[in-house]
Amino acid sequence: MIRLYDLRHTCASLLLLDGRHPKVVSERLGHASTAITMDLHSHVVETLQDDATNRLGKMLFRVDDDAQQGDQTAIKIKNRRPLRIRRKSGKPDGA
C-alpha cells in the first residue's frame, strides 16, 4: 500500500535529484525551512555531492566525460592545460 507521505517523499527526492533548489522543494512541501526538507531527504544529498564534485572537476580541470563517476582513485584529464589562476599582479602563478 502506498501512503500519501510516500508520494510526498518521492516527489521531494526526485525534485532534489533533478537539481531543483531546496528552497523550492521546501515551499512545495509546506516545510517551515529548508533545514527540515534536507533533514528528511538527506539520502539524496550524497548523490548531489558526487555530482557537484564531478561538475567542479570538469570546470577546473576539463575532466574527461568517460571517467568513472564516483571513482575517487583517479581522474582522467584531457590533454589540455588546467585553468590558470592569476595572482594580484596579473601574472599567472609560476610565470
Backbone atoms as SQL, in Angstrom:
CREATE TABLE atoms (id INTEGER PRIMARY KEY, chain TEXT, resi INTEGER, resn TEXT, atom TEXT, x REAL, y REAL, z REAL);
INSERT INTO atoms VALUES
  (1, 'A', 1, 'MET', 'N', 0.838, -1.179, 0.000),
  (2, 'A', 1, 'MET', 'CA', 0.000, 0.000, 0.000),
  (3, 'A', 1, 'MET', 'C', 0.888, 1.249, 0.000),
  (4, 'A', 2, 'ILE', 'N', 0.601, 2.172, -0.872),
  (5, 'A', 2, 'ILE', 'CA', 1.349, 3.426, -0.953),
  (6, 'A', 2, 'ILE', 'C', 0.595, 4.496, -0.176),
  (7, 'A', 3, 'ARG', 'N', 1.324, 5.128, 0.742),
  (8, 'A', 3, 'ARG', 'CA', 0.723, 6.189, 1.552),
  (9, 'A', 3, 'ARG', 'C', 0.963, 7.548, 0.891),
  (10, 'A', 4, 'LEU', 'N', 0.165, 8.517, 1.254),
  (11, 'A', 4, 'LEU', 'CA', 0.330, 9.871, 0.743),
  (12, 'A', 4, 'LEU', 'C', 1.727, 10.398, 1.097),
  (13, 'A', 5, 'TYR', 'N', 2.194, 10.091, 2.299),
  (14, 'A', 5, 'TYR', 'CA', 3.535, 10.508, 2.728),
  (15, 'A', 5, 'TYR', 'C', 4.603, 9.962, 1.779),
  (16, 'A', 6, 'ASP', 'N', 4.431, 8.716, 1.323),
  (17, 'A', 6, 'ASP', 'CA', 5.393, 8.115, 0.406),
  (18, 'A', 6, 'ASP', 'C', 5.463, 8.902, -0.900),
  (19, 'A', 7, 'LEU', 'N', 4.329, 9.357, -1.387),
  (20, 'A', 7, 'LEU', 'CA', 4.305, 10.150, -2.620),
  (21, 'A', 7, 'LEU', 'C', 4.991, 11.496, -2.422),
  (22, 'A', 8, 'ARG', 'N', 4.761, 12.127, -1.268),
  (23, 'A', 8, 'ARG', 'CA', 5.427, 13.412, -0.966),
  (24, 'A', 8, 'ARG', 'C', 6.941, 13.220, -0.905),
  (25, 'A', 9, 'HIS', 'N', 7.357, 12.155, -0.239),
  (26, 'A', 9, 'HIS', 'CA', 8.783, 11.874, -0.082),
  (27, 'A', 9, 'HIS', 'C', 9.434, 11.610, -1.452),
  (28, 'A', 10, 'THR', 'N', 8.754, 10.835, -2.283),
  (29, 'A', 10, 'THR', 'CA', 9.257, 10.540, -3.623),
  (30, 'A', 10, 'THR', 'C', 9.338, 11.805, -4.462),
  (31, 'A', 11, 'CYS', 'N', 8.312, 12.631, -4.392),
  (32, 'A', 11, 'CYS', 'CA', 8.294, 13.892, -5.144),
  (33, 'A', 11, 'CYS', 'C', 9.482, 14.772, -4.745),
  (34, 'A', 12, 'ALA', 'N', 9.684, 14.937, -3.456),
  (35, 'A', 12, 'ALA', 'CA', 10.790, 15.776, -2.973),
  (36, 'A', 12, 'ALA', 'C', 12.131, 15.203, -3.391),
  (37, 'A', 13, 'SER', 'N', 12.302, 13.906, -3.263),
  (38, 'A', 13, 'SER', 'CA', 13.573, 13.270, -3.641),
  (39, 'A', 13, 'SER', 'C', 13.853, 13.446, -5.126),
  (40, 'A', 14, 'LEU', 'N', 12.836, 13.251, -5.954),
  (41, 'A', 14, 'LEU', 'CA', 13.021, 13.403, -7.400),
  (42, 'A', 14, 'LEU', 'C', 13.351, 14.841, -7.779),
  (43, 'A', 15, 'LEU', 'N', 12.690, 15.789, -7.148),
  (44, 'A', 15, 'LEU', 'CA', 12.986, 17.199, -7.438),
  (45, 'A', 15, 'LEU', 'C', 14.413, 17.560, -7.043),
  (46, 'A', 16, 'LEU', 'N', 14.856, 17.087, -5.875),
  (47, 'A', 16, 'LEU', 'CA', 16.230, 17.367, -5.440),
  (48, 'A', 16, 'LEU', 'C', 17.245, 16.700, -6.361),
  (49, 'A', 17, 'LEU', 'N', 16.980, 15.464, -6.756),
  (50, 'A', 17, 'LEU', 'CA', 17.879, 14.767, -7.684),
  (51, 'A', 17, 'LEU', 'C', 17.942, 15.450, -9.035),
  (52, 'A', 18, 'ASP', 'N', 16.854, 16.105, -9.421),
  (53, 'A', 18, 'ASP', 'CA', 16.810, 16.817, -10.695),
  (54, 'A', 18, 'ASP', 'C', 17.503, 18.176, -10.618),
  (55, 'A', 19, 'GLY', 'N', 17.989, 18.522, -9.427),
  (56, 'A', 19, 'GLY', 'CA', 18.735, 19.769, -9.291),
  (57, 'A', 19, 'GLY', 'C', 17.900, 20.961, -8.883),
  (58, 'A', 20, 'ARG', 'N', 16.640, 20.732, -8.495),
  (59, 'A', 20, 'ARG', 'CA', 15.806, 21.847, -8.046),
  (60, 'A', 20, 'ARG', 'C', 16.349, 22.379, -6.733),
  (61, 'A', 21, 'HIS', 'N', 16.249, 23.666, -6.536),
  (62, 'A', 21, 'HIS', 'CA', 16.750, 24.316, -5.328),
  (63, 'A', 21, 'HIS', 'C', 15.962, 23.829, -4.114),
  (64, 'A', 22, 'PRO', 'N', 16.644, 23.510, -3.001),
  (65, 'A', 22, 'PRO', 'CA', 15.951, 23.032, -1.803),
  (66, 'A', 22, 'PRO', 'C', 14.859, 23.978, -1.299),
  (67, 'A', 23, 'LYS', 'N', 15.018, 25.275, -1.521),
  (68, 'A', 23, 'LYS', 'CA', 14.003, 26.238, -1.086),
  (69, 'A', 23, 'LYS', 'C', 12.685, 25.995, -1.832),
  (70, 'A', 24, 'VAL', 'N', 12.770, 25.717, -3.118),
  (71, 'A', 24, 'VAL', 'CA', 11.583, 25.458, -3.920),
  (72, 'A', 24, 'VAL', 'C', 10.891, 24.181, -3.434),
  (73, 'A', 25, 'VAL', 'N', 11.690, 23.138, -3.190),
  (74, 'A', 25, 'VAL', 'CA', 11.140, 21.868, -2.716),
  (75, 'A', 25, 'VAL', 'C', 10.508, 22.060, -1.338),
  (76, 'A', 26, 'SER', 'N', 11.181, 22.806, -0.475),
  (77, 'A', 26, 'SER', 'CA', 10.678, 23.068, 0.871),
  (78, 'A', 26, 'SER', 'C', 9.327, 23.781, 0.824),
  (79, 'A', 27, 'GLU', 'N', 9.213, 24.777, -0.040),
  (80, 'A', 27, 'GLU', 'CA', 7.952, 25.513, -0.164),
  (81, 'A', 27, 'GLU', 'C', 6.834, 24.618, -0.696),
  (82, 'A', 28, 'ARG', 'N', 7.160, 23.756, -1.658),
  (83, 'A', 28, 'ARG', 'CA', 6.151, 22.837, -2.206),
  (84, 'A', 28, 'ARG', 'C', 5.601, 21.904, -1.144),
  (85, 'A', 29, 'LEU', 'N', 6.488, 21.467, -0.248),
  (86, 'A', 29, 'LEU', 'CA', 6.068, 20.531, 0.798),
  (87, 'A', 29, 'LEU', 'C', 5.426, 21.232, 1.992),
  (88, 'A', 30, 'GLY', 'N', 5.562, 22.558, 2.050),
  (89, 'A', 30, 'GLY', 'CA', 4.996, 23.306, 3.164),
  (90, 'A', 30, 'GLY', 'C', 5.843, 23.272, 4.412),
  (91, 'A', 31, 'HIS', 'N', 7.139, 22.975, 4.256),
  (92, 'A', 31, 'HIS', 'CA', 8.043, 22.968, 5.404),
  (93, 'A', 31, 'HIS', 'C', 8.376, 24.398, 5.815),
  (94, 'A', 32, 'ALA', 'N', 8.641, 24.588, 7.097),
  (95, 'A', 32, 'ALA', 'CA', 8.956, 25.914, 7.615),
  (96, 'A', 32, 'ALA', 'C', 10.341, 26.383, 7.167),
  (97, 'A', 33, 'SER', 'N', 11.234, 25.452, 6.889),
  (98, 'A', 33, 'SER', 'CA', 12.589, 25.834, 6.463),
  (99, 'A', 33, 'SER', 'C', 13.192, 24.746, 5.581),
  (100, 'A', 34, 'THR', 'N', 14.250, 25.111, 4.864),
  (101, 'A', 34, 'THR', 'CA', 14.939, 24.127, 4.030),
  (102, 'A', 34, 'THR', 'C', 15.653, 23.093, 4.898),
  (103, 'A', 35, 'ALA', 'N', 15.978, 23.455, 6.136),
  (104, 'A', 35, 'ALA', 'CA', 16.652, 22.507, 7.040),
  (105, 'A', 35, 'ALA', 'C', 15.774, 21.276, 7.276),
  (106, 'A', 36, 'ILE', 'N', 14.490, 21.484, 7.432),
  (107, 'A', 36, 'ILE', 'CA', 13.569, 20.357, 7.632),
  (108, 'A', 36, 'ILE', 'C', 13.572, 19.474, 6.388),
  (109, 'A', 37, 'THR', 'N', 13.475, 20.092, 5.231),
  (110, 'A', 37, 'THR', 'CA', 13.459, 19.338, 3.976),
  (111, 'A', 37, 'THR', 'C', 14.735, 18.529, 3.822),
  (112, 'A', 38, 'MET', 'N', 15.869, 19.152, 4.052),
  (113, 'A', 38, 'MET', 'CA', 17.143, 18.465, 3.863),
  (114, 'A', 38, 'MET', 'C', 17.372, 17.393, 4.914),
  (115, 'A', 39, 'ASP', 'N', 16.876, 17.594, 6.133),
  (116, 'A', 39, 'ASP', 'CA', 16.986, 16.552, 7.158),
  (117, 'A', 39, 'ASP', 'C', 16.208, 15.307, 6.742),
  (118, 'A', 40, 'LEU', 'N', 15.030, 15.501, 6.184),
  (119, 'A', 40, 'LEU', 'CA', 14.189, 14.376, 5.793),
  (120, 'A', 40, 'LEU', 'C', 14.664, 13.689, 4.516),
  (121, 'A', 41, 'HIS', 'N', 15.387, 14.421, 3.692),
  (122, 'A', 41, 'HIS', 'CA', 15.802, 13.888, 2.395),
  (123, 'A', 41, 'HIS', 'C', 17.323, 13.890, 2.257),
  (124, 'A', 42, 'SER', 'N', 18.023, 13.685, 3.367),
  (125, 'A', 42, 'SER', 'CA', 19.485, 13.756, 3.356),
  (126, 'A', 42, 'SER', 'C', 20.119, 12.665, 2.503),
  (127, 'A', 43, 'HIS', 'N', 19.424, 11.556, 2.273),
  (128, 'A', 43, 'HIS', 'CA', 19.975, 10.484, 1.436),
  (129, 'A', 43, 'HIS', 'C', 20.226, 10.972, 0.011),
  (130, 'A', 44, 'VAL', 'N', 19.488, 11.960, -0.418),
  (131, 'A', 44, 'VAL', 'CA', 19.650, 12.498, -1.766),
  (132, 'A', 44, 'VAL', 'C', 20.907, 13.360, -1.847),
  (133, 'A', 45, 'VAL', 'N', 21.274, 13.989, -0.739),
  (134, 'A', 45, 'VAL', 'CA', 22.412, 14.907, -0.716),
  (135, 'A', 45, 'VAL', 'C', 23.705, 14.203, -1.101),
  (136, 'A', 46, 'GLU', 'N', 23.855, 12.940, -0.737),
  (137, 'A', 46, 'GLU', 'CA', 25.077, 12.211, -1.068),
  (138, 'A', 46, 'GLU', 'C', 25.314, 12.179, -2.574),
  (139, 'A', 47, 'THR', 'N', 24.275, 11.906, -3.342),
  (140, 'A', 47, 'THR', 'CA', 24.441, 11.877, -4.794),
  (141, 'A', 47, 'THR', 'C', 24.638, 13.276, -5.349),
  (142, 'A', 48, 'LEU', 'N', 24.041, 14.269, -4.713),
  (143, 'A', 48, 'LEU', 'CA', 24.239, 15.650, -5.152),
  (144, 'A', 48, 'LEU', 'C', 25.682, 16.084, -4.936),
  (145, 'A', 49, 'GLN', 'N', 26.298, 15.634, -3.845),
  (146, 'A', 49, 'GLN', 'CA', 27.700, 15.957, -3.583),
  (147, 'A', 49, 'GLN', 'C', 28.600, 15.359, -4.659),
  (148, 'A', 50, 'ASP', 'N', 28.339, 14.107, -5.053),
  (149, 'A', 50, 'ASP', 'CA', 29.121, 13.479, -6.116),
  (150, 'A', 50, 'ASP', 'C', 28.975, 14.255, -7.417),
  (151, 'A', 51, 'ASP', 'N', 27.756, 14.652, -7.733),
  (152, 'A', 51, 'ASP', 'CA', 27.503, 15.408, -8.953),
  (153, 'A', 51, 'ASP', 'C', 28.226, 16.758, -8.916),
  (154, 'A', 52, 'ALA', 'N', 28.173, 17.438, -7.768),
  (155, 'A', 52, 'ALA', 'CA', 28.853, 18.732, -7.642),
  (156, 'A', 52, 'ALA', 'C', 30.360, 18.572, -7.813),
  (157, 'A', 53, 'THR', 'N', 30.928, 17.517, -7.245),
  (158, 'A', 53, 'THR', 'CA', 32.359, 17.258, -7.376),
  (159, 'A', 53, 'THR', 'C', 32.729, 17.013, -8.828),
  (160, 'A', 54, 'ASN', 'N', 31.930, 16.207, -9.520),
  (161, 'A', 54, 'ASN', 'CA', 32.213, 15.923, -10.931),
  (162, 'A', 54, 'ASN', 'C', 32.111, 17.179, -11.784),
  (163, 'A', 55, 'ARG', 'N', 31.101, 18.001, -11.546),
  (164, 'A', 55, 'ARG', 'CA', 30.940, 19.234, -12.323),
  (165, 'A', 55, 'ARG', 'C', 32.094, 20.204, -12.076),
  (166, 'A', 56, 'LEU', 'N', 32.515, 20.309, -10.819),
  (167, 'A', 56, 'LEU', 'CA', 33.639, 21.189, -10.500),
  (168, 'A', 56, 'LEU', 'C', 34.915, 20.698, -11.170),
  (169, 'A', 57, 'GLY', 'N', 35.121, 19.393, -11.164),
  (170, 'A', 57, 'GLY', 'CA', 36.287, 18.827, -11.845),
  (171, 'A', 57, 'GLY', 'C', 36.284, 19.137, -13.328),
  (172, 'A', 58, 'LYS', 'N', 35.112, 19.054, -13.947),
  (173, 'A', 58, 'LYS', 'CA', 35.010, 19.377, -15.370),
  (174, 'A', 58, 'LYS', 'C', 35.327, 20.841, -15.630),
  (175, 'A', 59, 'MET', 'N', 34.851, 21.713, -14.740),
  (176, 'A', 59, 'MET', 'CA', 35.094, 23.144, -14.939),
  (177, 'A', 59, 'MET', 'C', 36.565, 23.506, -14.746),
  (178, 'A', 60, 'LEU', 'N', 37.163, 22.976, -13.695),
  (179, 'A', 60, 'LEU', 'CA', 38.529, 23.368, -13.360),
  (180, 'A', 60, 'LEU', 'C', 39.585, 22.633, -14.170),
  (181, 'A', 61, 'PHE', 'N', 39.391, 21.344, -14.369),
  (182, 'A', 61, 'PHE', 'CA', 40.440, 20.529, -14.975),
  (183, 'A', 61, 'PHE', 'C', 40.041, 19.918, -16.300),
  (184, 'A', 62, 'ARG', 'N', 38.844, 20.263, -16.749),
  (185, 'A', 62, 'ARG', 'CA', 38.332, 19.719, -18.012),
  (186, 'A', 62, 'ARG', 'C', 38.416, 18.192, -17.986),
  (187, 'A', 63, 'VAL', 'N', 37.825, 17.621, -16.959),
  (188, 'A', 63, 'VAL', 'CA', 37.847, 16.175, -16.759),
  (189, 'A', 63, 'VAL', 'C', 37.147, 15.485, -17.916),
  (190, 'A', 64, 'ASP', 'N', 37.716, 14.379, -18.375),
  (191, 'A', 64, 'ASP', 'CA', 37.155, 13.609, -19.480),
  (192, 'A', 64, 'ASP', 'C', 35.796, 13.055, -19.090),
  (193, 'A', 65, 'ASP', 'N', 34.823, 13.146, -20.002),
  (194, 'A', 65, 'ASP', 'CA', 33.454, 12.705, -19.732),
  (195, 'A', 65, 'ASP', 'C', 33.347, 11.211, -19.473),
  (196, 'A', 66, 'ASP', 'N', 34.258, 10.398, -20.029),
  (197, 'A', 66, 'ASP', 'CA', 34.118, 8.959, -19.843),
  (198, 'A', 66, 'ASP', 'C', 34.850, 8.457, -18.600),
  (199, 'A', 67, 'ALA', 'N', 35.347, 9.367, -17.749),
  (200, 'A', 67, 'ALA', 'CA', 35.932, 8.953, -16.478),
  (201, 'A', 67, 'ALA', 'C', 34.835, 8.356, -15.605),
  (202, 'A', 68, 'GLN', 'N', 35.175, 7.380, -14.812),
  (203, 'A', 68, 'GLN', 'CA', 34.197, 6.709, -13.962),
  (204, 'A', 68, 'GLN', 'C', 33.610, 7.695, -12.965),
  (205, 'A', 69, 'GLN', 'N', 32.291, 7.803, -12.928),
  (206, 'A', 69, 'GLN', 'CA', 31.634, 8.672, -11.959),
  (207, 'A', 69, 'GLN', 'C', 31.776, 8.055, -10.574),
  (208, 'A', 70, 'GLY', 'N', 32.212, 8.869, -9.624),
  (209, 'A', 70, 'GLY', 'CA', 32.390, 8.398, -8.260),
  (210, 'A', 70, 'GLY', 'C', 33.720, 7.713, -8.031),
  (211, 'A', 71, 'ASP', 'N', 34.546, 7.556, -9.090),
  (212, 'A', 71, 'ASP', 'CA', 35.850, 6.924, -8.934),
  (213, 'A', 71, 'ASP', 'C', 36.794, 7.923, -8.292),
  (214, 'A', 72, 'GLN', 'N', 37.153, 7.679, -7.047),
  (215, 'A', 72, 'GLN', 'CA', 37.988, 8.620, -6.315),
  (216, 'A', 72, 'GLN', 'C', 39.470, 8.263, -6.402),
  (217, 'A', 73, 'THR', 'N', 39.812, 7.168, -7.093),
  (218, 'A', 73, 'THR', 'CA', 41.211, 6.759, -7.153),
  (219, 'A', 73, 'THR', 'C', 41.981, 7.498, -8.239),
  (220, 'A', 74, 'ALA', 'N', 41.307, 7.845, -9.312),
  (221, 'A', 74, 'ALA', 'CA', 41.997, 8.522, -10.406),
  (222, 'A', 74, 'ALA', 'C', 41.013, 9.351, -11.208),
  (223, 'A', 75, 'ILE', 'N', 41.511, 10.435, -11.768),
  (224, 'A', 75, 'ILE', 'CA', 40.699, 11.288, -12.625),
  (225, 'A', 75, 'ILE', 'C', 41.412, 11.401, -13.965),
  (226, 'A', 76, 'LYS', 'N', 40.698, 11.060, -15.034),
  (227, 'A', 76, 'LYS', 'CA', 41.265, 11.215, -16.366),
  (228, 'A', 76, 'LYS', 'C', 41.133, 12.672, -16.772),
  (229, 'A', 77, 'ILE', 'N', 42.207, 13.243, -17.248),
  (230, 'A', 77, 'ILE', 'CA', 42.184, 14.631, -17.682),
  (231, 'A', 77, 'ILE', 'C', 42.565, 14.666, -19.158),
  (232, 'A', 78, 'LYS', 'N', 41.790, 15.400, -19.937),
  (233, 'A', 78, 'LYS', 'CA', 42.091, 15.536, -21.360),
  (234, 'A', 78, 'LYS', 'C', 43.442, 16.203, -21.526),
  (235, 'A', 79, 'ASN', 'N', 44.001, 16.076, -22.695),
  (236, 'A', 79, 'ASN', 'CA', 45.308, 16.659, -22.970),
  (237, 'A', 79, 'ASN', 'C', 45.213, 18.161, -23.153),
  (238, 'A', 80, 'ARG', 'N', 44.805, 18.830, -22.123),
  (239, 'A', 80, 'ARG', 'CA', 44.725, 20.285, -22.099),
  (240, 'A', 80, 'ARG', 'C', 45.327, 20.759, -20.792),
  (241, 'A', 81, 'ARG', 'N', 45.791, 21.959, -20.815),
  (242, 'A', 81, 'ARG', 'CA', 46.323, 22.534, -19.582),
  (243, 'A', 81, 'ARG', 'C', 45.171, 22.951, -18.691),
  (244, 'A', 82, 'PRO', 'N', 45.314, 22.767, -17.365),
  (245, 'A', 82, 'PRO', 'CA', 44.251, 23.218, -16.461),
  (246, 'A', 82, 'PRO', 'C', 44.148, 24.735, -16.473),
  (247, 'A', 83, 'LEU', 'N', 43.024, 25.252, -16.037),
  (248, 'A', 83, 'LEU', 'CA', 42.848, 26.692, -15.946),
  (249, 'A', 83, 'LEU', 'C', 43.903, 27.284, -15.034),
  (250, 'A', 84, 'ARG', 'N', 44.386, 28.461, -15.364),
  (251, 'A', 84, 'ARG', 'CA', 45.410, 29.110, -14.558),
  (252, 'A', 84, 'ARG', 'C', 44.775, 30.208, -13.737),
  (253, 'A', 85, 'ILE', 'N', 45.149, 30.278, -12.488),
  (254, 'A', 85, 'ILE', 'CA', 44.638, 31.305, -11.586),
  (255, 'A', 85, 'ILE', 'C', 45.658, 32.435, -11.527),
  (256, 'A', 86, 'ARG', 'N', 45.176, 33.650, -11.726),
  (257, 'A', 86, 'ARG', 'CA', 46.080, 34.795, -11.745),
  (258, 'A', 86, 'ARG', 'C', 46.221, 35.387, -10.353),
  (259, 'A', 87, 'ARG', 'N', 47.453, 35.800, -10.058),
  (260, 'A', 87, 'ARG', 'CA', 47.704, 36.492, -8.796),
  (261, 'A', 87, 'ARG', 'C', 47.321, 37.956, -8.966),
  (262, 'A', 88, 'LYS', 'N', 47.375, 38.715, -7.897),
  (263, 'A', 88, 'LYS', 'CA', 47.009, 40.129, -7.950),
  (264, 'A', 88, 'LYS', 'C', 47.866, 40.912, -8.946),
  (265, 'A', 89, 'SER', 'N', 49.083, 40.468, -9.182),
  (266, 'A', 89, 'SER', 'CA', 49.968, 41.166, -10.107),
  (267, 'A', 89, 'SER', 'C', 49.489, 41.016, -11.552),
  (268, 'A', 90, 'GLY', 'N', 48.562, 40.107, -11.807),
  (269, 'A', 90, 'GLY', 'CA', 48.063, 39.905, -13.149),
  (270, 'A', 90, 'GLY', 'C', 48.814, 38.836, -13.903),
  (271, 'A', 91, 'LYS', 'N', 49.895, 38.316, -13.298),
  (272, 'A', 91, 'LYS', 'CA', 50.679, 37.274, -13.950),
  (273, 'A', 91, 'LYS', 'C', 50.212, 35.904, -13.429),
  (274, 'A', 92, 'PRO', 'N', 50.160, 34.905, -14.312),
  (275, 'A', 92, 'PRO', 'CA', 49.764, 33.581, -13.848),
  (276, 'A', 92, 'PRO', 'C', 50.773, 33.016, -12.852),
  (277, 'A', 93, 'ASP', 'N', 50.305, 32.189, -11.922),
  (278, 'A', 93, 'ASP', 'CA', 51.218, 31.527, -10.994),
  (279, 'A', 93, 'ASP', 'C', 52.245, 30.732, -11.769),
  (280, 'A', 94, 'GLY', 'N', 53.491, 30.769, -11.325),
  (281, 'A', 94, 'GLY', 'CA', 54.552, 30.023, -11.984),
  (282, 'A', 94, 'GLY', 'C', 55.177, 30.778, -13.148),
  (283, 'A', 95, 'ALA', 'N', 54.701, 31.973, -13.425),
  (284, 'A', 95, 'ALA', 'CA', 55.254, 32.733, -14.556),
  (285, 'A', 95, 'ALA', 'C', 56.315, 33.690, -14.082);
